[in-house]
Amino acid sequence: MARAAEPEWTNPLRDPHDRRLPRIAGPSALVIFGVTGDLARRKLMPAIYDLANRGLLPPSFALVGFARRDWADTDFTTLVKDAVQANCRTGFRDEVWDRLAEGIRFVAGSFEDDDAFAELQRTLAELDETRGTDGNHAYYLSIPPKAFPVVLSQLRRTGMAQASGDSWRRVVIEKPFGHDHDSAVELNELVNSVFPEESVFRIDHYLGKETVQNILALRFANQLFDPLWSSHYVDHVQITMAEDIGLGGRAGYYDGIGAARDVIQNHLLQLLALVAMEEPVSFSPRHLQTEKIKVLQSTRNIMPISENSARGQYGAGWQGSEPVVGLKDEDGFAADSTTETFAAIAVEVDTRRWAGVPFYLRTGKRLGRRVTEIALVFKRAPHLPFDDTMTAELGQNALVIRVQPDEGVTLRFGSKVPGSSMEVRDVNMDFSYGGAFTVSSPEAYERLLLDVLLGEPSLFPVNEEVELSWEILDPVLSEWAESGSPDEYESGTWGPVAADEMMSRTGRAWRRP
Ligand code: BG6
């Protein structure tokens, strides 16, 4: 179901007609469940501070941590400060921190503990009174999925999910959104039984990245690219998210989940939707979602799946100049773990624009280097009026959206090599964010947390997108479940042999980004 309501402009400082003005959140409290986790420390706390430092949080903002730790407010405040000092983007300033720290509270207890939730309720009521948070509360569930039911039912039982008067209540959910289609439907039903869909914010942090939002600018603010953006000129599309890190320390989350559920179901299918969608009527949340949903509805696995997908698990090898162990020797992983750390799939988008163009999606840990990119690889020119030897080094033209690192866009095309012969070779024309703009990009979590507080849902997938993404992935996962263990690949390489084979069968090859 798409969101019914368009967002209201809750912030009196924001002129709805001038989108260039900074968007400042209104009075609000953010409650983080799972505050002792890695995500909270590395991303959420620094993002909150960076928003405050950029003047985007009001004085009437409060942060409440909830966890099973015997901590006082001051212990938690110290933890937040350490996390901010270690990871903030905008530089630590005492005066900003001091103002933020006045609104930090901690509530100790387990998710089953009714008394702890009563204490949370008292704490929020106290903040509404003293800090002026005005009954506007966002609950961030940075917790394992198995804890969702209990936390959601506590929020319902205590009435904390229920807004009154002009105030709002919102819930923020971190992936994984289920582990297959049916469990995602169940999760969506559970969440929607407590919070209406317009109050649910599912975080896919890729949508908060500047370079991902730039896909819309590149496609819809320019005349140059659109005529080429279809099966008439595009041979295929490659979407790659490669990481060089391994999974040491993350077994609890990752084992049994694997690369396809962790990354393809969410980040990569969202990138596919943005690349393949038609121009939305406007950038309102409903119009954007409508176009993304149409893409996901039209996306099919290329058959047979066994030949058009690949998975692997990293073995020992190298990460940079360091020798590293294989997954099965990482802490917390069993010697017979079948969890894949590399996944690739091939899909088609059955629309007039894209019919017949394969979209290859791949992701992996412990690959050659950390890079995320979207490459539109163009068909070869139908005729080359050169001697064959003169174009031996000429590849296919490509437009590459460099999501990270080294954010920007590259256009790859053939150019004459200087000299007396007409030899043609591939060259790159680059736009880089670092060179073109002086301001650095905000972190994805800054943008997304601010949007939660503003009630701006454009960058959050709705339940239908999540369910459709699982419909695409489920057949691949079933095929893999029946075909034994993933092949091993050496750490520091570009994945299993099966991944290269899947491309070479079609006469194509993965890019080496
Ligand atoms: C997360 C995945 O969603 O994205 C992680 O769960 C992955 O496994 C991370 O490491 C990568 O994020 P980024 O922003 O560094 O590309």
Residues whose N, C-alpha, C, O or C-beta is under 5 A from the ligand:
A	BS01	BG6	D262
